[in-house]
Structures are given as structure tokens and as C-alpha cells.
């Protein structure tokens, strides 16, 4: 190819990658259910529920950890993952760490 991949070919390649990666991502998230996590609280969603990230999630690339209870943005909490939600996790805070 001359360096420019046509749009339809790019879309086909992306779909093939997603078909392979999707089950891997789901299995990794499912494996975290029940685990204790350290979550840096980054903000609140539209319903005012807090969300954050662990060391596993990169901004703009990976999912989020949605928390079931109030936690202040900027805080660090220990939480237990209770459900996988696609690329995200739902977790219940156990204690504030910082």
C-alpha cells in the first residue's frame, strides 16, 4: 500500500481487532469482580455518582470505576468491585485512604 489505507479497509481492520479484543477485555473485567481496588476519585457523572480510576485505567483509553457511594473527587478510596459493566466496573467504597 502507498501509505494511505482507504477508510473502508481501516474500518474492517478495526472491527477485526475489536472482535479479538472484546472478549479479552470482558474476561479481565469479570476477573476483577470481588477484588479490592484503590480508586482515585476523579469526578462525578451526570447523576452525581462518583467515578475514578485504578492503576489499570488510562484516561481517554480505558474504562472507569463507578462508585456506589459518595466519595470526594481527588480522594483515594479502597473499594470492592461488585459488577463488570462492559469496560467499566461498579465498586462499593470500603474506606477513604487519603
Jmol script that loads the backbone (N, CA, C; Angstrom):
load data "model"
ATOM      1  N   UNK A   1       0.852  -1.184   0.000  1.00  0.00           N
ATOM      2  CA  UNK A   1       0.000   0.000   0.000  1.00  0.00           C
ATOM      3  C   UNK A   1       0.890   1.236   0.000  1.00  0.00           C
ATOM      4  N   UNK A   2       0.381   2.312  -0.492  1.00  0.00           N
ATOM      5  CA  UNK A   2       1.172   3.528  -0.658  1.00  0.00           C
ATOM      6  C   UNK A   2       1.247   4.400   0.591  1.00  0.00           C
ATOM      7  N   UNK A   3       0.832   3.901   1.744  1.00  0.00           N
ATOM      8  CA  UNK A   3       0.912   4.678   2.980  1.00  0.00           C
ATOM      9  C   UNK A   3      -0.425   5.233   3.421  1.00  0.00           C
ATOM     10  N   UNK A   4      -1.400   5.255   2.525  1.00  0.00           N
ATOM     11  CA  UNK A   4      -2.732   5.722   2.895  1.00  0.00           C
ATOM     12  C   UNK A   4      -3.680   4.539   2.772  1.00  0.00           C
ATOM     13  N   UNK A   5      -4.204   4.095   3.903  1.00  0.00           N
ATOM     14  CA  UNK A   5      -5.124   2.976   3.902  1.00  0.00           C
ATOM     15  C   UNK A   5      -6.539   3.528   3.725  1.00  0.00           C
ATOM     16  N   UNK A   6      -7.266   3.030   2.735  1.00  0.00           N
ATOM     17  CA  UNK A   6      -8.626   3.518   2.499  1.00  0.00           C
ATOM     18  C   UNK A   6      -9.521   3.331   3.728  1.00  0.00           C
ATOM     19  N   UNK A   7     -10.430   4.257   3.936  1.00  0.00           N
ATOM     20  CA  UNK A   7     -11.335   4.235   5.085  1.00  0.00           C
ATOM     21  C   UNK A   7     -12.046   2.911   5.299  1.00  0.00           C
ATOM     22  N   UNK A   8     -12.645   2.316   4.262  1.00  0.00           N
ATOM     23  CA  UNK A   8     -13.332   1.034   4.482  1.00  0.00           C
ATOM     24  C   UNK A   8     -12.386  -0.082   4.962  1.00  0.00           C
ATOM     25  N   UNK A   9     -11.155  -0.071   4.491  1.00  0.00           N
ATOM     26  CA  UNK A   9     -10.179  -1.078   4.932  1.00  0.00           C
ATOM     27  C   UNK A   9      -9.825  -0.833   6.393  1.00  0.00           C
ATOM     28  N   UNK A  10      -9.644   0.440   6.769  1.00  0.00           N
ATOM     29  CA  UNK A  10      -9.354   0.765   8.177  1.00  0.00           C
ATOM     30  C   UNK A  10     -10.492   0.293   9.075  1.00  0.00           C
ATOM     31  N   UNK A  11     -11.724   0.521   8.657  1.00  0.00           N
ATOM     32  CA  UNK A  11     -12.883   0.111   9.454  1.00  0.00           C
ATOM     33  C   UNK A  11     -12.940  -1.412   9.591  1.00  0.00           C
ATOM     34  N   UNK A  12     -12.617  -2.121   8.516  1.00  0.00           N
ATOM     35  CA  UNK A  12     -12.601  -3.577   8.563  1.00  0.00           C
ATOM     36  C   UNK A  12     -11.534  -4.067   9.540  1.00  0.00           C
ATOM     37  N   UNK A  13     -10.353  -3.480   9.483  1.00  0.00           N
ATOM     38  CA  UNK A  13      -9.271  -3.875  10.400  1.00  0.00           C
ATOM     39  C   UNK A  13      -9.648  -3.577  11.844  1.00  0.00           C
ATOM     40  N   UNK A  14     -10.248  -2.417  12.071  1.00  0.00           N
ATOM     41  CA  UNK A  14     -10.661  -2.053  13.419  1.00  0.00           C
ATOM     42  C   UNK A  14     -11.700  -3.036  13.944  1.00  0.00           C
ATOM     43  N   UNK A  15     -12.661  -3.404  13.114  1.00  0.00           N
ATOM     44  CA  UNK A  15     -13.683  -4.371  13.528  1.00  0.00           C
ATOM     45  C   UNK A  15     -13.055  -5.720  13.869  1.00  0.00           C
ATOM     46  N   UNK A  16     -12.071  -6.141  13.095  1.00  0.00           N
ATOM     47  CA  UNK A  16     -11.388  -7.400  13.377  1.00  0.00           C
ATOM     48  C   UNK A  16     -10.657  -7.333  14.716  1.00  0.00           C
ATOM     49  N   UNK A  17     -10.008  -6.214  14.982  1.00  0.00           N
ATOM     50  CA  UNK A  17      -9.307  -6.040  16.268  1.00  0.00           C
ATOM     51  C   UNK A  17     -10.297  -6.063  17.422  1.00  0.00           C
ATOM     52  N   UNK A  18     -11.429  -5.378  17.271  1.00  0.00           N
ATOM     53  CA  UNK A  18     -12.433  -5.345  18.333  1.00  0.00           C
ATOM     54  C   UNK A  18     -13.029  -6.722  18.580  1.00  0.00           C
ATOM     55  N   UNK A  19     -13.193  -7.521  17.520  1.00  0.00           N
ATOM     56  CA  UNK A  19     -13.708  -8.884  17.680  1.00  0.00           C
ATOM     57  C   UNK A  19     -12.771  -9.744  18.517  1.00  0.00           C
ATOM     58  N   UNK A  20     -11.482  -9.512  18.387  1.00  0.00           N
ATOM     59  CA  UNK A  20     -10.496 -10.267  19.163  1.00  0.00           C
ATOM     60  C   UNK A  20     -10.368  -9.697  20.571  1.00  0.00           C
ATOM     61  N   UNK A  21     -10.288  -8.366  20.698  1.00  0.00           N
ATOM     62  CA  UNK A  21     -10.026  -7.731  21.978  1.00  0.00           C
ATOM     63  C   UNK A  21     -11.236  -7.720  22.905  1.00  0.00           C
ATOM     64  N   UNK A  22     -12.438  -7.639  22.374  1.00  0.00           N
ATOM     65  CA  UNK A  22     -13.638  -7.555  23.198  1.00  0.00           C
ATOM     66  C   UNK A  22     -13.741  -8.645  24.251  1.00  0.00           C
ATOM     67  N   UNK A  23     -13.635  -9.910  23.862  1.00  0.00           N
ATOM     68  CA  UNK A  23     -13.722 -10.972  24.866  1.00  0.00           C
ATOM     69  C   UNK A  23     -12.570 -10.947  25.874  1.00  0.00           C
ATOM     70  N   UNK A  24     -11.405 -10.513  25.453  1.00  0.00           N
ATOM     71  CA  UNK A  24     -10.265 -10.413  26.372  1.00  0.00           C
ATOM     72  C   UNK A  24     -10.556  -9.359  27.432  1.00  0.00           C
ATOM     73  N   UNK A  25     -11.037  -8.196  27.001  1.00  0.00           N
ATOM     74  CA  UNK A  25     -11.369  -7.115  27.927  1.00  0.00           C
ATOM     75  C   UNK A  25     -12.460  -7.555  28.894  1.00  0.00           C
ATOM     76  N   UNK A  26     -13.509  -8.210  28.377  1.00  0.00           N
ATOM     77  CA  UNK A  26     -14.613  -8.661  29.229  1.00  0.00           C
ATOM     78  C   UNK A  26     -14.117  -9.656  30.274  1.00  0.00           C
ATOM     79  N   UNK A  27     -13.274 -10.590  29.881  1.00  0.00           N
ATOM     80  CA  UNK A  27     -12.757 -11.586  30.826  1.00  0.00           C
ATOM     81  C   UNK A  27     -11.911 -10.931  31.908  1.00  0.00           C
ATOM     82  N   UNK A  28     -11.092  -9.955  31.528  1.00  0.00           N
ATOM     83  CA  UNK A  28     -10.251  -9.261  32.513  1.00  0.00           C
ATOM     84  C   UNK A  28     -11.108  -8.475  33.506  1.00  0.00           C
ATOM     85  N   UNK A  29     -12.150  -7.817  33.019  1.00  0.00           N
ATOM     86  CA  UNK A  29     -13.041  -7.072  33.914  1.00  0.00           C
ATOM     87  C   UNK A  29     -13.808  -8.024  34.814  1.00  0.00           C
ATOM     88  N   UNK A  30     -14.336  -9.116  34.247  1.00  0.00           N
ATOM     89  CA  UNK A  30     -15.075 -10.087  35.058  1.00  0.00           C
ATOM     90  C   UNK A  30     -14.199 -10.663  36.166  1.00  0.00           C
ATOM     91  N   UNK A  31     -12.921 -10.854  35.884  1.00  0.00           N
ATOM     92  CA  UNK A  31     -11.995 -11.414  36.872  1.00  0.00           C
ATOM     93  C   UNK A  31     -11.771 -10.464  38.049  1.00  0.00           C
ATOM     94  N   UNK A  32     -12.037  -9.184  37.873  1.00  0.00           N
ATOM     95  CA  UNK A  32     -11.836  -8.216  38.951  1.00  0.00           C
ATOM     96  C   UNK A  32     -13.021  -8.140  39.915  1.00  0.00           C
ATOM     97  N   UNK A  33     -14.172  -8.693  39.538  1.00  0.00           N
ATOM     98  CA  UNK A  33     -15.333  -8.652  40.421  1.00  0.00           C
ATOM     99  C   UNK A  33     -14.991  -9.402  41.701  1.00  0.00           C
ATOM    100  N   UNK A  34     -15.205  -8.731  42.833  1.00  0.00           N
ATOM    101  CA  UNK A  34     -14.863  -9.277  44.140  1.00  0.00           C
ATOM    102  C   UNK A  34     -13.531  -8.788  44.665  1.00  0.00           C
ATOM    103  N   UNK A  35     -12.703  -8.217  43.792  1.00  0.00           N
ATOM    104  CA  UNK A  35     -11.375  -7.741  44.207  1.00  0.00           C
ATOM    105  C   UNK A  35     -11.483  -6.398  44.914  1.00  0.00           C
ATOM    106  N   UNK A  36     -10.525  -6.153  45.817  1.00  0.00           N
ATOM    107  CA  UNK A  36     -10.405  -4.840  46.432  1.00  0.00           C
ATOM    108  C   UNK A  36      -9.475  -3.991  45.577  1.00  0.00           C
ATOM    109  N   UNK A  37      -9.860  -2.737  45.376  1.00  0.00           N
ATOM    110  CA  UNK A  37      -9.142  -1.821  44.492  1.00  0.00           C
ATOM    111  C   UNK A  37      -8.869  -0.514  45.211  1.00  0.00           C
ATOM    112  N   UNK A  38      -7.774   0.129  44.856  1.00  0.00           N
ATOM    113  CA  UNK A  38      -7.543   1.513  45.274  1.00  0.00           C
ATOM    114  C   UNK A  38      -7.970   2.393  44.111  1.00  0.00           C
ATOM    115  N   UNK A  39      -8.932   3.261  44.370  1.00  0.00           N
ATOM    116  CA  UNK A  39      -9.527   4.082  43.320  1.00  0.00           C
ATOM    117  C   UNK A  39      -9.260   5.554  43.612  1.00  0.00           C
ATOM    118  N   UNK A  40      -8.661   6.238  42.645  1.00  0.00           N
ATOM    119  CA  UNK A  40      -8.508   7.692  42.712  1.00  0.00           C
ATOM    120  C   UNK A  40      -9.783   8.289  42.138  1.00  0.00           C
ATOM    121  N   UNK A  41     -10.539   8.992  42.966  1.00  0.00           N
ATOM    122  CA  UNK A  41     -11.813   9.568  42.537  1.00  0.00           C
ATOM    123  C   UNK A  41     -11.521  10.801  41.691  1.00  0.00           C
ATOM    124  N   UNK A  42     -12.046  10.793  40.457  1.00  0.00           N
ATOM    125  CA  UNK A  42     -11.744  11.883  39.524  1.00  0.00           C
ATOM    126  C   UNK A  42     -12.903  12.829  39.289  1.00  0.00           C
ATOM    127  N   UNK A  43     -14.120  12.377  39.471  1.00  0.00           N
ATOM    128  CA  UNK A  43     -15.238  13.267  39.196  1.00  0.00           C
ATOM    129  C   UNK A  43     -16.567  12.625  39.512  1.00  0.00           C
ATOM    130  N   UNK A  44     -17.607  13.253  38.993  1.00  0.00           N
ATOM    131  CA  UNK A  44     -18.976  12.755  39.165  1.00  0.00           C
ATOM    132  C   UNK A  44     -19.634  12.712  37.792  1.00  0.00           C
ATOM    133  N   UNK A  45     -20.479  11.695  37.582  1.00  0.00           N
ATOM    134  CA  UNK A  45     -21.171  11.609  36.300  1.00  0.00           C
ATOM    135  C   UNK A  45     -22.430  12.470  36.323  1.00  0.00           C
ATOM    136  N   UNK A  46     -23.259  12.369  35.310  1.00  0.00           N
ATOM    137  CA  UNK A  46     -24.455  13.211  35.198  1.00  0.00           C
ATOM    138  C   UNK A  46     -25.436  13.021  36.350  1.00  0.00           C
ATOM    139  N   UNK A  47     -25.416  11.832  36.975  1.00  0.00           N
ATOM    140  CA  UNK A  47     -26.314  11.578  38.102  1.00  0.00           C
ATOM    141  C   UNK A  47     -25.659  11.922  39.440  1.00  0.00           C
ATOM    142  N   UNK A  48     -24.499  12.558  39.399  1.00  0.00           N
ATOM    143  CA  UNK A  48     -23.728  12.971  40.577  1.00  0.00           C
ATOM    144  C   UNK A  48     -23.059  11.793  41.274  1.00  0.00           C
ATOM    145  N   UNK A  49     -23.048  10.621  40.656  1.00  0.00           N
ATOM    146  CA  UNK A  49     -22.350   9.476  41.238  1.00  0.00           C
ATOM    147  C   UNK A  49     -20.854   9.613  40.978  1.00  0.00           C
ATOM    148  N   UNK A  50     -20.029   9.319  41.976  1.00  0.00           N
ATOM    149  CA  UNK A  50     -18.579   9.449  41.792  1.00  0.00           C
ATOM    150  C   UNK A  50     -18.002   8.343  40.909  1.00  0.00           C
ATOM    151  N   UNK A  51     -16.939   8.681  40.220  1.00  0.00           N
ATOM    152  CA  UNK A  51     -16.206   7.707  39.416  1.00  0.00           C
ATOM    153  C   UNK A  51     -14.729   8.016  39.526  1.00  0.00           C
ATOM    154  N   UNK A  52     -13.914   7.015  39.226  1.00  0.00           N
ATOM    155  CA  UNK A  52     -12.474   7.207  39.273  1.00  0.00           C
ATOM    156  C   UNK A  52     -11.760   6.131  38.481  1.00  0.00           C
ATOM    157  N   UNK A  53     -10.483   5.978  38.788  1.00  0.00           N
ATOM    158  CA  UNK A  53      -9.646   5.011  38.080  1.00  0.00           C
ATOM    159  C   UNK A  53      -8.695   4.343  39.066  1.00  0.00           C
ATOM    160  N   UNK A  54      -8.297   3.127  38.728  1.00  0.00           N
ATOM    161  CA  UNK A  54      -7.239   2.450  39.462  1.00  0.00           C
ATOM    162  C   UNK A  54      -5.969   2.592  38.631  1.00  0.00           C
ATOM    163  N   UNK A  55      -4.921   1.895  39.021  1.00  0.00           N
ATOM    164  CA  UNK A  55      -3.692   1.928  38.238  1.00  0.00           C
ATOM    165  C   UNK A  55      -3.870   1.216  36.897  1.00  0.00           C
ATOM    166  N   UNK A  56      -4.987   0.529  36.698  1.00  0.00           N
ATOM    167  CA  UNK A  56      -5.223  -0.221  35.462  1.00  0.00           C
ATOM    168  C   UNK A  56      -5.802   0.632  34.333  1.00  0.00           C
ATOM    169  N   UNK A  57      -6.442   1.738  34.646  1.00  0.00           N
ATOM    170  CA  UNK A  57      -7.164   2.514  33.641  1.00  0.00           C
ATOM    171  C   UNK A  57      -6.432   3.799  33.275  1.00  0.00           C
ATOM    172  N   UNK A  58      -6.231   3.964  31.983  1.00  0.00           N
ATOM    173  CA  UNK A  58      -5.608   5.188  31.477  1.00  0.00           C
ATOM    174  C   UNK A  58      -6.700   6.127  30.970  1.00  0.00           C
ATOM    175  N   UNK A  59      -6.576   7.426  31.231  1.00  0.00           N
ATOM    176  CA  UNK A  59      -7.564   8.385  30.729  1.00  0.00           C
ATOM    177  C   UNK A  59      -7.686   8.317  29.213  1.00  0.00           C
ATOM    178  N   UNK A  60      -8.900   8.488  28.733  1.00  0.00           N
ATOM    179  CA  UNK A  60      -9.206   8.535  27.303  1.00  0.00           C
ATOM    180  C   UNK A  60      -9.024   7.207  26.589  1.00  0.00           C
ATOM    181  N   UNK A  61      -8.604   6.144  27.303  1.00  0.00           N
ATOM    182  CA  UNK A  61      -8.363   4.863  26.641  1.00  0.00           C
ATOM    183  C   UNK A  61      -9.205   3.766  27.280  1.00  0.00           C
ATOM    184  N   UNK A  62      -9.136   3.669  28.603  1.00  0.00           N
ATOM    185  CA  UNK A  62      -9.778   2.572  29.315  1.00  0.00           C
ATOM    186  C   UNK A  62     -11.074   3.038  29.971  1.00  0.00           C
ATOM    187  N   UNK A  63     -11.744   2.072  30.605  1.00  0.00           N
ATOM    188  CA  UNK A  63     -12.985   2.363  31.292  1.00  0.00           C
ATOM    189  C   UNK A  63     -12.759   3.100  32.603  1.00  0.00           C
ATOM    190  N   UNK A  64     -13.831   3.174  33.374  1.00  0.00           N
ATOM    191  CA  UNK A  64     -13.834   3.863  34.665  1.00  0.00           C
ATOM    192  C   UNK A  64     -14.303   2.901  35.746  1.00  0.00           C
ATOM    193  N   UNK A  65     -14.081   3.310  36.985  1.00  0.00           N
ATOM    194  CA  UNK A  65     -14.646   2.605  38.124  1.00  0.00           C
ATOM    195  C   UNK A  65     -15.725   3.523  38.694  1.00  0.00           C
ATOM    196  N   UNK A  66     -16.972   3.088  38.601  1.00  0.00           N
ATOM    197  CA  UNK A  66     -18.101   3.852  39.135  1.00  0.00           C
ATOM    198  C   UNK A  66     -18.327   3.414  40.568  1.00  0.00           C
ATOM    199  N   UNK A  67     -18.458   4.372  41.466  1.00  0.00           N
ATOM    200  CA  UNK A  67     -18.607   4.079  42.886  1.00  0.00           C
ATOM    201  C   UNK A  67     -20.060   4.197  43.300  1.00  0.00           C
ATOM    202  N   UNK A  68     -20.494   3.308  44.202  1.00  0.00           N
ATOM    203  CA  UNK A  68     -21.891   3.266  44.622  1.00  0.00           C
ATOM    204  C   UNK A  68     -22.210   4.239  45.746  1.00  0.00           C
ATOM    205  N   UNK A  69     -21.194   4.857  46.324  1.00  0.00           N
ATOM    206  CA  UNK A  69     -21.416   5.736  47.468  1.00  0.00           C
ATOM    207  C   UNK A  69     -20.592   7.004  47.296  1.00  0.00           C
ATOM    208  N   UNK A  70     -20.958   8.017  48.043  1.00  0.00           N
ATOM    209  CA  UNK A  70     -20.296   9.313  47.935  1.00  0.00           C
ATOM    210  C   UNK A  70     -18.803   9.211  48.215  1.00  0.00           C
ATOM    211  N   UNK A  71     -18.052   9.869  47.391  1.00  0.00           N
ATOM    212  CA  UNK A  71     -16.608   9.995  47.567  1.00  0.00           C
ATOM    213  C   UNK A  71     -16.205  11.299  46.902  1.00  0.00           C
ATOM    214  N   UNK A  72     -15.338  12.048  47.541  1.00  0.00           N
ATOM    215  CA  UNK A  72     -14.960  13.366  47.037  1.00  0.00           C
ATOM    216  C   UNK A  72     -13.915  13.250  45.928  1.00  0.00           C
ATOM    217  N   UNK A  73     -14.109  13.977  44.825  1.00  0.00           N
ATOM    218  CA  UNK A  73     -13.074  13.998  43.780  1.00  0.00           C
ATOM    219  C   UNK A  73     -11.728  14.415  44.364  1.00  0.00           C
ATOM    220  N   UNK A  74     -10.684  13.732  43.944  1.00  0.00           N
ATOM    221  CA  UNK A  74      -9.349  13.975  44.456  1.00  0.00           C
ATOM    222  C   UNK A  74      -8.973  13.032  45.573  1.00  0.00           C
ATOM    223  N   UNK A  75      -9.960  12.320  46.118  1.00  0.00           N
ATOM    224  CA  UNK A  75      -9.700  11.387  47.201  1.00  0.00           C
ATOM    225  C   UNK A  75      -9.292  10.016  46.682  1.00  0.00           C
ATOM    226  N   UNK A  76      -8.677   9.256  47.558  1.00  0.00           N
ATOM    227  CA  UNK A  76      -8.287   7.889  47.258  1.00  0.00           C
ATOM    228  C   UNK A  76      -9.094   6.980  48.174  1.00  0.00           C
ATOM    229  N   UNK A  77      -9.787   5.997  47.589  1.00  0.00           N
ATOM    230  CA  UNK A  77     -10.607   5.093  48.394  1.00  0.00           C
ATOM    231  C   UNK A  77     -10.248   3.644  48.090  1.00  0.00           C
ATOM    232  N   UNK A  78     -10.418   2.812  49.104  1.00  0.00           N
ATOM    233  CA  UNK A  78     -10.349   1.369  48.905  1.00  0.00           C
ATOM    234  C   UNK A  78     -11.783   0.936  48.672  1.00  0.00           C
ATOM    235  N   UNK A  79     -11.990   0.172  47.594  1.00  0.00           N
ATOM    236  CA  UNK A  79     -13.338  -0.238  47.219  1.00  0.00           C
ATOM    237  C   UNK A  79     -13.318  -1.681  46.747  1.00  0.00           C
ATOM    238  N   UNK A  80     -14.495  -2.317  46.805  1.00  0.00           N
ATOM    239  CA  UNK A  80     -14.611  -3.688  46.315  1.00  0.00           C
ATOM    240  C   UNK A  80     -15.440  -3.673  45.034  1.00  0.00           C
ATOM    241  N   UNK A  81     -14.883  -4.257  43.979  1.00  0.00           N
ATOM    242  CA  UNK A  81     -15.591  -4.358  42.703  1.00  0.00           C
ATOM    243  C   UNK A  81     -16.764  -5.313  42.867  1.00  0.00           C
ATOM    244  N   UNK A  82     -17.959  -4.875  42.469  1.00  0.00           N
ATOM    245  CA  UNK A  82     -19.148  -5.708  42.632  1.00  0.00           C
ATOM    246  C   UNK A  82     -19.761  -6.133  41.298  1.00  0.00           C
ATOM    247  N   UNK A  83     -19.405  -5.442  40.208  1.00  0.00           N
ATOM    248  CA  UNK A  83     -20.006  -5.790  38.915  1.00  0.00           C
ATOM    249  C   UNK A  83     -19.158  -5.230  37.779  1.00  0.00           C
ATOM    250  N   UNK A  84     -19.051  -5.994  36.705  1.00  0.00           N
ATOM    251  CA  UNK A  84     -18.414  -5.514  35.483  1.00  0.00           C
ATOM    252  C   UNK A  84     -19.509  -4.933  34.596  1.00  0.00           C
ATOM    253  N   UNK A  85     -19.252  -3.739  34.075  1.00  0.00           N
ATOM    254  CA  UNK A  85     -20.203  -3.044  33.209  1.00  0.00           C
ATOM    255  C   UNK A  85     -19.526  -2.729  31.889  1.00  0.00           C
ATOM    256  N   UNK A  86     -19.379  -3.716  31.040  1.00  0.00           N
ATOM    257  CA  UNK A  86     -18.626  -3.515  29.804  1.00  0.00           C
ATOM    258  C   UNK A  86     -17.169  -3.274  30.135  1.00  0.00           C
ATOM    259  N   UNK A  87     -16.632  -2.125  29.721  1.00  0.00           N
ATOM    260  CA  UNK A  87     -15.236  -1.805  30.032  1.00  0.00           C
ATOM    261  C   UNK A  87     -15.099  -1.150  31.404  1.00  0.00           C
ATOM    262  N   UNK A  88     -16.209  -0.865  32.062  1.00  0.00           N
ATOM    263  CA  UNK A  88     -16.210  -0.212  33.368  1.00  0.00           C
ATOM    264  C   UNK A  88     -16.435  -1.227  34.484  1.00  0.00           C
ATOM    265  N   UNK A  89     -16.209  -0.760  35.704  1.00  0.00           N
ATOM    266  CA  UNK A  89     -16.511  -1.549  36.902  1.00  0.00           C
ATOM    267  C   UNK A  89     -17.419  -0.744  37.808  1.00  0.00           C
ATOM    268  N   UNK A  90     -18.240  -1.428  38.577  1.00  0.00           N
ATOM    269  CA  UNK A  90     -19.011  -0.830  39.654  1.00  0.00           C
ATOM    270  C   UNK A  90     -18.390  -1.308  40.945  1.00  0.00           C
ATOM    271  N   UNK A  91     -18.096  -0.394  41.866  1.00  0.00           N
ATOM    272  CA  UNK A  91     -17.429  -0.758  43.112  1.00  0.00           C
ATOM    273  C   UNK A  91     -18.071  -0.055  44.301  1.00  0.00           C
ATOM    274  N   UNK A  92     -18.054  -0.737  45.439  1.00  0.00           N
ATOM    275  CA  UNK A  92     -18.559  -0.169  46.696  1.00  0.00           C
ATOM    276  C   UNK A  92     -17.366   0.299  47.529  1.00  0.00           C
ATOM    277  N   UNK A  93     -17.341   1.575  47.885  1.00  0.00           N
ATOM    278  CA  UNK A  93     -16.246   2.058  48.735  1.00  0.00           C
ATOM    279  C   UNK A  93     -16.235   1.344  50.083  1.00  0.00           C
ATOM    280  N   UNK A  94     -15.037   1.031  50.564  1.00  0.00           N
ATOM    281  CA  UNK A  94     -14.849   0.403  51.863  1.00  0.00           C
ATOM    282  C   UNK A  94     -14.330   1.433  52.863  1.00  0.00           C
ATOM    283  N   UNK A  95     -13.325   2.198  52.452  1.00  0.00           N
ATOM    284  CA  UNK A  95     -12.785   3.239  53.320  1.00  0.00           C
ATOM    285  C   UNK A  95     -12.037   4.275  52.499  1.00  0.00           C
ATOM    286  N   UNK A  96     -11.986   5.490  53.053  1.00  0.00           N
ATOM    287  CA  UNK A  96     -11.176   6.538  52.431  1.00  0.00           C
ATOM    288  C   UNK A  96      -9.734   6.353  52.864  1.00  0.00           C
ATOM    289  N   UNK A  97      -8.823   6.433  51.912  1.00  0.00           N
ATOM    290  CA  UNK A  97      -7.405   6.260  52.209  1.00  0.00           C
ATOM    291  C   UNK A  97      -6.689   7.609  52.316  1.00  0.00           C
ATOM    292  N   UNK A  98      -7.130   8.578  51.558  1.00  0.00           N
ATOM    293  CA  UNK A  98      -6.496   9.902  51.593  1.00  0.00           C
ATOM    294  C   UNK A  98      -7.483  10.948  51.143  1.00  0.00           C
TER     295      UNK A  98
END
end "model"
wireframe off; spacefill off
backbone 0.3
color backbone group
